[in-house]
Amino acid sequence: MTDRLRLLVTRRLPEPVERHLCETWDTTLSVDDAPLGRDALAGAMTDYDAWIPTITDRIDADLIATPGRRVRILANYGAGVDHIDLVAARAAGLVVTNTPDVLTDATAEIAILLMLMAARRAGEGERELRGGQWTGWRPSHLIGQGLSGRTLGLVGFGRIAQATAAKARGLSMRIRYASRSAAAPDVERALGATRATSLEALAGECDVLSLHVPGGEETRHMVDAALLTRMRPHAIVVNTARGPVIDEGALVEALHLGRIGGVGLDVYEREPEVHPDLLAHPRAVLLPHLGSATIEARTAMGMRAAANLAAYDRGEEPADRVA
């Protein structure tokens, strides 16, 4: 028997993080790294004091209302918490924390990677080469577009968007953004960024539209058919935020009709399911949710979750509490 806090970690984490958690608390680690089913999650609600869940764990009001719930804190592994019903958590007195800041640069790098791959048609080229179809260099082969001098439109202007802007400045891109409120003047000056009058105006003037907003009903299908019709026919849509921000059906139609020039996606509306027409389209660059997938970021995320959990265990307010 132990009086240590009983902790469930729902997915495999980097080895230093798992070792730290096991040394600190009575920790149960994931064995097969597969998402837990609904029944397993409900059972865990009554068996553990704390969880470190991830985006693959849907924690809704019904789950939070599990009779005999023992769980008192969800130290989420990740910055986004749209998979957790925060309203229900607050009402139930269930503490929720996240891991901001530590994945900023890693996700911004993926946004830049997707822009470059889509603009330079790198995905098409690699598939052609690996498929044994490349016949050699020729002047008209897979001509893409450069990013220097192009306009990057950022939807949302938080930490990741600003880091993306800083990296895009190194490619000599012009920075525009749309957000509910204007950034501080010193931030705009440092990044050479100016605010568009609206999301619709931004869509009509940018060469790359990159999404950096949280998930949830407020942003669901923010990029829809109407917005896509405003874009330039060579423009690229990049999403490293949350999949449901884009109406994938409308995105596929825009690609097929040539209303946009390409897409670069790291997240999907029905993840891990990907729209079959996206899989088949040559101008779609698709990654398997790699935004924070560096050893530095993923380890730091785990340690940040552990720090929030430790603060709670000491009776202190966790630094990254969101509910």
Secondary structure, 3 states (H helix, E strand, C coil): CCCCCEEEECCCCCHHHHHHHHHHCEEECCCCCCCCCHHHHHHHHHHCCEEECCCCCCECHHHHCCCCCCCCEEECCCCCCCCECHHHHHHHCCEEECCCCCCHHHHHHHHHHHHHHHHCCHHHHHHHHHCCCCCCCCCCCCCCCCCCCCEEEEECCCHHHHHHHHHHHCCCCEEEEECCCCCCHHHHHHHCEEECCCHHHHHHHCCEEEECCCCCCCCCCCECHHHHHCCCCCCEEEECCCHHHECHHHHHHHHHCCCCCEEEECCCCECCECCHHHHHCCCEEECCCCCCCCHHHHHHHHHHHHHHHHHHHCCCCCCCECC
